[in-house]
Amino acid sequence: MEFKIDTKETFCTIMPLADEISAKLTGALTLKCEELRQRGSKNFIIDFRNCENADKAALKELVTLHEECYGMGTSIVFTGMNRTIMTVLKDDETDLLINIAPKMDEAIDIISMEILERDLFNEE
């Protein structure tokens, strides 16, 4: 599975170069996040703008990846999802279990706010 990766100071953007969110893609995405985490990246924005559709079987893996990140005290936001993908997420109510931002700048804002919150809570 191929990804376009853009590393910033406080987050890493991962853009899958695939046309469907599938179980194979989410498995590779989980491995890529772990690899990047070992290199020092803590927060992730997953940009699905290239994906046209989503397989319902893959949605559970997105939730698992989301829970793993937050369990480690890091952030993950999914963005770039088209109407078709959002419909699949809403039908399965996965949209209620993961962070979804309509646009990249909103995803960056979510990551930034969560970093700030963690910093504030760790000072106390």
Backbone as a chain_set.jsonl record, in Angstrom:
{"seq": "MEFKIDTKETFCTIMPLADEISAKLTGALTLKCEELRQRGSKNFIIDFRNCENADKAALKELVTLHEECYGMGTSIVFTGMNRTIMTVLKDDETDLLINIAPKMDEAIDIISMEILERDLFNEE", "coords": {"N": [[0.848, -1.171, 0.0], [0.544, 2.202, -0.827], [1.487, 5.415, 0.425], [1.272, 8.943, 0.751], [3.283, 10.995, 2.572], [3.51, 13.639, 4.852], [5.426, 15.319, 7.004], [5.124, 17.355, 9.764], [5.945, 19.733, 12.386], [4.324, 19.189, 14.682], [2.546, 17.222, 13.911], [1.719, 14.529, 11.647], [0.84, 14.071, 8.323], [-0.947, 11.668, 6.594], [-1.618, 10.387, 3.514], [-3.46, 8.095, 1.919], [-2.818, 6.42, -1.137], [-4.99, 5.285, -2.65], [-8.104, 4.022, -3.964], [-10.188, 3.146, -2.429], [-11.373, 2.769, 0.903], [-10.393, 0.142, 2.472], [-10.184, -3.084, 4.169], [-7.606, -4.002, 3.833], [-6.261, -1.594, 3.315], [-6.694, -0.181, 5.753], [-5.351, -1.835, 7.527], [-2.702, -1.58, 6.595], [-2.432, 1.131, 7.049], [-2.556, 1.28, 9.841], [-0.158, -0.03, 10.474], [1.644, 1.774, 9.286], [1.22, 4.079, 10.833], [2.201, 3.136, 13.29], [4.876, 2.701, 12.6], [5.669, 5.351, 12.011], [5.227, 6.466, 14.505], [7.221, 5.253, 15.996], [9.344, 6.589, 14.954], [9.062, 9.034, 16.061], [6.824, 10.627, 15.507], [3.73, 11.747, 16.729], [1.078, 12.593, 16.445], [-1.596, 12.337, 14.118], [-2.948, 13.073, 10.919], [-5.222, 11.764, 8.806], [-5.7, 11.725, 5.495], [-8.181, 11.212, 3.333], [-8.724, 11.992, 0.708], [-8.256, 10.879, -1.829], [-9.72, 8.591, -1.892], [-12.634, 6.965, -3.006], [-14.678, 5.375, -2.081], [-15.885, 3.319, 0.661], [-15.356, 0.32, 2.405], [-17.498, -1.414, 4.489], [-16.444, -3.269, 6.279], [-13.961, -2.297, 6.859], [-14.306, -0.197, 8.558], [-14.349, -0.764, 11.302], [-11.658, -1.092, 11.865], [-10.732, 1.524, 11.563], [-11.883, 2.715, 13.787], [-10.59, 1.237, 15.788], [-7.914, 2.029, 15.35], [-8.173, 4.744, 15.963], [-8.888, 4.582, 18.694], [-6.566, 3.381, 19.722], [-4.629, 5.386, 19.29], [-5.58, 7.499, 20.953], [-5.495, 6.171, 23.357], [-2.803, 6.107, 23.792], [-2.268, 8.679, 24.334], [-2.129, 10.403, 22.185], [-3.118, 12.098, 19.12], [-5.544, 11.678, 16.474], [-6.991, 12.457, 13.386], [-9.433, 12.211, 10.903], [-9.824, 13.155, 7.542], [-10.988, 14.666, 4.438], [-13.024, 13.103, 3.388], [-15.454, 12.009, 1.116], [-18.959, 12.437, 0.109], [-20.076, 9.882, -0.306], [-18.47, 8.166, 1.247], [-18.909, 9.324, 3.758], [-21.624, 8.751, 4.056], [-21.575, 5.944, 4.318], [-20.129, 5.8, 6.724], [-21.91, 7.102, 8.469], [-24.18, 5.464, 8.296], [-23.306, 3.231, 9.634], [-22.771, 4.334, 12.042], [-20.203, 4.996, 12.696], [-19.156, 7.477, 12.423], [-19.64, 8.724, 14.799], [-17.756, 7.8, 16.494], [-15.154, 8.389, 15.823], [-12.722, 11.01, 15.142], [-13.606, 13.345, 12.802], [-12.885, 15.655, 10.32], [-14.086, 18.124, 8.143], [-12.387, 19.58, 6.441], [-8.87, 20.1, 5.73], [-7.634, 22.246, 7.175], [-9.286, 22.413, 9.393], [-8.837, 19.938, 10.557], [-6.178, 20.25, 11.311], [-6.542, 22.251, 13.219], [-7.974, 20.813, 15.186], [-6.045, 18.923, 16.021], [-4.098, 20.712, 17.012], [-5.491, 21.95, 19.149], [-5.948, 19.739, 20.812], [-3.333, 19.023, 21.484], [-2.604, 21.291, 22.954], [-4.482, 21.082, 25.072], [-3.601, 18.659, 26.28], [-1.056, 19.488, 27.1], [-1.744, 21.5, 28.963], [-3.165, 20.002, 30.904], [-1.163, 18.311, 31.769], [0.522, 20.015, 33.121], [-0.655, 20.51, 35.527]], "CA": [[0.0, 0.0, 0.0], [1.34, 3.418, -0.908], [1.006, 6.584, 1.139], [2.027, 10.184, 0.664], [3.451, 11.399, 3.964], [4.024, 14.986, 5.058], [5.699, 15.451, 8.432], [5.234, 18.709, 10.319], [6.515, 19.734, 13.737], [3.451, 18.614, 15.708], [1.7, 16.155, 13.384], [2.112, 13.902, 10.39], [-0.296, 13.817, 7.446], [-0.821, 10.443, 5.802], [-2.629, 10.333, 2.466], [-3.423, 6.838, 1.172], [-2.935, 6.524, -2.584], [-5.902, 4.189, -2.982], [-9.427, 4.543, -4.298], [-11.187, 2.637, -1.497], [-10.986, 2.469, 2.279], [-10.629, -1.294, 2.598], [-9.509, -3.705, 5.313], [-6.181, -4.023, 3.493], [-5.766, -0.228, 3.499], [-6.667, 0.189, 7.173], [-4.262, -2.605, 8.137], [-1.448, -0.919, 6.216], [-2.443, 2.437, 7.707], [-2.203, 1.022, 11.237], [1.281, -0.31, 10.487], [2.352, 3.014, 8.953], [1.162, 4.936, 12.025], [3.125, 2.575, 14.27], [6.226, 2.989, 12.102], [5.919, 6.788, 12.199], [5.262, 6.702, 15.949], [8.548, 4.838, 16.439], [10.277, 7.622, 14.478], [8.858, 10.25, 16.825], [5.551, 11.298, 15.221], [2.741, 11.372, 17.74], [-0.272, 12.967, 16.054], [-1.788, 12.01, 12.715], [-4.108, 13.448, 10.125], [-5.363, 10.817, 7.706], [-6.398, 12.436, 4.424], [-8.772, 10.243, 2.419], [-9.248, 12.674, -0.479], [-8.138, 10.035, -3.027], [-10.623, 7.444, -1.774], [-13.98, 7.215, -3.523], [-15.663, 4.529, -1.418], [-15.404, 2.648, 1.878], [-15.892, -0.995, 2.712], [-17.957, -1.406, 5.885], [-15.562, -4.111, 7.089], [-12.775, -1.517, 7.222], [-14.648, 0.853, 9.523], [-13.959, -1.201, 12.649], [-10.221, -0.827, 11.986], [-10.557, 2.968, 11.783], [-12.229, 2.947, 15.197], [-9.497, 0.653, 16.583], [-6.764, 2.926, 15.212], [-8.525, 5.95, 16.717], [-8.805, 4.261, 20.125], [-5.161, 3.147, 20.053], [-3.943, 6.681, 19.362], [-5.989, 8.23, 22.142], [-5.016, 5.409, 24.495], [-1.386, 6.445, 23.96], [-2.149, 10.111, 24.596], [-1.864, 11.116, 20.94], [-4.333, 12.468, 18.394], [-5.727, 11.289, 15.083], [-8.165, 13.057, 12.778], [-9.663, 11.774, 9.535], [-10.355, 14.242, 6.729], [-11.027, 14.424, 3.001], [-14.006, 12.077, 3.049], [-16.535, 12.486, 0.249], [-20.327, 12.124, 0.575], [-20.293, 8.432, -0.32], [-17.812, 7.615, 2.432], [-19.621, 9.82, 4.941], [-22.879, 7.995, 4.156], [-21.224, 4.634, 4.875], [-19.775, 6.023, 8.13], [-23.117, 7.446, 9.225], [-25.048, 4.283, 8.351], [-22.725, 2.33, 10.631], [-22.563, 5.197, 13.206], [-18.77, 5.141, 12.948], [-18.879, 8.919, 12.49], [-19.769, 9.147, 16.193], [-16.688, 7.168, 17.267], [-13.845, 8.871, 15.386], [-12.638, 12.436, 14.815], [-13.689, 13.633, 11.377], [-12.891, 17.078, 9.992], [-14.421, 18.286, 6.724], [-11.276, 20.149, 5.674], [-7.541, 19.944, 6.326], [-7.345, 23.268, 8.189], [-10.037, 22.062, 10.594], [-8.122, 18.804, 11.148], [-5.003, 20.829, 11.974], [-7.047, 22.932, 14.418], [-8.307, 19.802, 16.2], [-4.768, 18.417, 16.536], [-3.473, 21.783, 17.797], [-6.239, 22.118, 20.396], [-5.727, 18.584, 21.674], [-1.965, 19.151, 22.008], [-2.687, 22.328, 23.977], [-5.191, 20.507, 26.214], [-2.719, 17.718, 26.97], [-0.013, 20.269, 27.767], [-2.337, 22.161, 30.123], [-3.479, 19.014, 31.935], [0.087, 17.745, 32.291], [1.15, 20.997, 34.012], [-1.341, 20.501, 36.827]], "C": [[0.897, 1.239, 0.0], [0.653, 4.572, -0.188], [1.874, 7.777, 0.78], [2.076, 10.712, 2.096], [4.082, 12.784, 4.019], [4.182, 15.183, 6.567], [5.892, 16.916, 8.804], [5.785, 18.599, 11.745], [5.64, 18.991, 14.748], [2.54, 17.493, 15.209], [2.266, 15.642, 12.062], [0.843, 13.664, 9.581], [0.0, 12.582, 6.609], [-1.971, 10.429, 4.797], [-2.497, 9.001, 1.72], [-3.604, 7.099, -0.325], [-3.735, 5.321, -3.076], [-7.269, 4.784, -3.272], [-10.532, 4.046, -3.376], [-10.582, 2.441, -0.11], [-11.384, 1.015, 2.504], [-9.919, -1.821, 3.845], [-8.003, -3.752, 5.068], [-5.557, -2.646, 3.728], [-5.675, 0.124, 4.977], [-5.592, -0.59, 7.926], [-2.914, -1.971, 7.854], [-1.327, 0.442, 6.891], [-2.055, 2.305, 9.178], [-0.702, 0.77, 11.374], [2.1, 0.95, 10.214], [2.342, 3.966, 10.138], [2.132, 4.446, 13.086], [4.57, 2.859, 13.874], [6.593, 4.455, 12.329], [6.005, 7.148, 13.677], [6.644, 6.337, 16.504], [9.621, 5.832, 16.0], [10.053, 8.963, 15.169], [7.584, 11.011, 16.536], [4.508, 10.818, 16.214], [1.308, 11.602, 17.277], [-0.407, 12.81, 14.545], [-3.063, 12.613, 12.141], [-4.116, 12.487, 8.949], [-6.261, 11.464, 6.665], [-6.874, 11.432, 3.368], [-9.278, 10.869, 1.117], [-9.162, 11.84, -1.758], [-9.119, 8.872, -3.036], [-12.038, 7.833, -2.208], [-15.06, 6.472, -2.745], [-15.041, 3.902, -0.171], [-16.124, 1.321, 2.048], [-16.278, -1.003, 4.189], [-17.052, -2.223, 6.804], [-14.339, -3.338, 7.579], [-13.053, -0.512, 8.338], [-14.234, 0.499, 10.945], [-12.479, -0.911, 12.89], [-9.931, 0.658, 12.184], [-10.839, 3.31, 13.245], [-11.11, 2.423, 16.097], [-8.262, 1.542, 16.538], [-6.974, 4.203, 16.021], [-8.361, 5.698, 18.222], [-7.363, 4.029, 20.572], [-4.41, 4.465, 20.207], [-4.295, 7.414, 20.645], [-5.585, 7.496, 23.418], [-3.554, 5.697, 24.81], [-1.176, 7.934, 24.23], [-1.759, 10.908, 23.369], [-3.19, 11.374, 20.225], [-4.335, 11.902, 16.983], [-7.036, 11.901, 14.586], [-8.237, 12.563, 11.339], [-10.306, 12.919, 8.76], [-10.392, 13.823, 5.262], [-12.04, 13.389, 2.56], [-15.14, 12.671, 2.218], [-17.901, 12.051, 0.798], [-20.591, 10.621, 0.655], [-19.697, 7.796, 0.93], [-18.523, 8.066, 3.701], [-20.946, 9.086, 5.132], [-22.628, 6.622, 4.76], [-20.897, 4.768, 6.361], [-21.004, 6.301, 8.98], [-24.067, 6.261, 9.35], [-24.594, 3.324, 9.44], [-22.495, 3.029, 11.979], [-21.095, 5.295, 13.617], [-18.399, 6.604, 13.074], [-18.968, 9.453, 13.917], [-18.584, 8.678, 17.047], [-15.288, 7.65, 16.91], [-13.898, 10.364, 15.12], [-12.632, 12.604, 13.304], [-13.745, 15.143, 11.204], [-13.186, 17.212, 8.503], [-13.236, 18.754, 5.866], [-9.97, 20.018, 6.454], [-7.28, 20.979, 7.416], [-8.103, 23.0, 9.49], [-9.386, 20.878, 11.313], [-6.895, 19.298, 11.91], [-5.416, 21.542, 13.255], [-7.36, 21.94, 15.538], [-7.03, 19.269, 16.844], [-4.133, 19.459, 17.462], [-4.167, 21.969, 19.143], [-6.004, 20.943, 21.345], [-4.318, 18.578, 22.258], [-1.953, 20.161, 23.152], [-3.378, 21.796, 25.232], [-4.302, 19.55, 26.998], [-1.619, 18.452, 27.716], [-0.538, 20.939, 29.036], [-2.626, 21.176, 31.247], [-2.225, 18.405, 32.545], [0.812, 18.709, 33.218], [0.576, 20.93, 35.414], [-0.939, 19.356, 37.7]], "O": [[1.881, 1.307, 0.736], [-0.572, 4.696, -0.186], [3.072, 7.634, 0.534], [1.043, 10.857, 2.749], [5.058, 13.065, 3.324], [3.2, 15.209, 7.308], [6.722, 17.617, 8.225], [6.054, 17.503, 12.236], [6.156, 18.244, 15.58], [1.834, 16.875, 16.007], [3.157, 16.241, 11.459], [-0.127, 13.112, 10.101], [1.061, 12.47, 5.995], [-3.142, 10.455, 5.175], [-1.537, 8.798, 0.977], [-4.445, 7.905, -0.725], [-3.233, 4.467, -3.807], [-7.561, 5.912, -2.876], [-11.684, 4.461, -3.508], [-9.438, 2.008, 0.032], [-12.558, 0.7, 2.701], [-9.156, -1.104, 4.492], [-7.215, -3.562, 5.994], [-4.459, -2.543, 4.274], [-4.666, 0.68, 5.41], [-4.988, -0.064, 8.861], [-2.08, -1.837, 8.749], [-0.228, 0.854, 7.262], [-1.306, 3.13, 9.7], [-0.057, 1.296, 12.281], [3.136, 1.167, 10.844], [3.358, 4.601, 10.423], [2.816, 5.251, 13.719], [5.391, 3.217, 14.719], [7.695, 4.763, 12.784], [6.769, 8.035, 14.059], [7.171, 7.029, 17.375], [10.688, 5.905, 16.609], [10.77, 9.926, 14.897], [7.274, 11.965, 17.251], [4.415, 9.625, 16.503], [0.409, 10.865, 17.683], [0.519, 13.101, 13.788], [-4.107, 12.653, 12.793], [-3.149, 12.403, 8.192], [-7.438, 11.721, 6.92], [-6.074, 10.879, 2.613], [-10.18, 10.318, 0.486], [-9.933, 12.078, -2.688], [-9.326, 8.239, -4.071], [-12.559, 8.881, -1.828], [-16.22, 6.881, -2.745], [-13.826, 3.951, 0.024], [-17.336, 1.218, 1.858], [-15.47, -0.637, 5.044], [-16.912, -1.897, 7.982], [-13.75, -3.689, 8.601], [-12.124, -0.034, 8.988], [-13.814, 1.371, 11.706], [-12.091, -0.529, 13.994], [-8.991, 1.016, 12.892], [-10.119, 4.097, 13.859], [-10.724, 3.088, 17.058], [-7.631, 1.784, 17.567], [-6.055, 4.683, 16.684], [-7.764, 6.508, 18.932], [-6.979, 4.432, 21.67], [-3.641, 4.637, 21.153], [-3.409, 7.897, 21.35], [-5.358, 8.128, 24.45], [-3.116, 5.552, 25.951], [-0.039, 8.395, 24.342], [-1.133, 11.962, 23.48], [-4.246, 10.924, 20.67], [-3.286, 11.677, 16.379], [-8.054, 11.867, 15.278], [-7.224, 12.504, 10.642], [-11.221, 13.575, 9.257], [-9.89, 12.76, 4.894], [-11.926, 12.848, 1.46], [-15.711, 13.702, 2.573], [-17.979, 11.379, 1.826], [-21.253, 10.15, 1.58], [-20.343, 6.984, 1.591], [-18.717, 7.269, 4.619], [-21.346, 8.827, 6.267], [-23.386, 6.178, 5.622], [-21.334, 3.949, 7.169], [-21.12, 5.787, 10.093], [-24.692, 6.074, 10.394], [-25.417, 2.681, 10.092], [-22.074, 2.391, 12.944], [-20.787, 5.64, 14.757], [-17.432, 6.943, 13.757], [-18.429, 10.519, 14.213], [-18.429, 9.111, 18.189], [-14.332, 7.348, 17.625], [-14.97, 10.928, 14.899], [-11.764, 12.072, 12.612], [-14.54, 15.827, 11.848], [-12.604, 16.495, 7.689], [-13.11, 18.363, 4.705], [-9.97, 19.849, 7.673], [-6.758, 20.633, 8.476], [-7.612, 23.326, 10.571], [-9.385, 20.824, 12.543], [-6.605, 18.829, 13.011], [-4.721, 21.45, 14.267], [-7.05, 22.195, 16.702], [-6.942, 19.174, 18.068], [-3.686, 19.131, 18.561], [-3.501, 22.129, 20.167], [-5.875, 21.139, 22.554], [-4.127, 18.173, 23.404], [-1.357, 19.91, 24.199], [-2.905, 22.037, 26.342], [-4.246, 19.612, 28.226], [-1.28, 18.084, 28.841], [0.141, 20.947, 30.063], [-2.365, 21.471, 32.414], [-2.228, 18.022, 33.715], [1.636, 18.279, 34.025], [1.258, 21.262, 36.383], [-1.438, 19.228, 38.818]]}, "num_chains": 1, "name": "protein.A"}
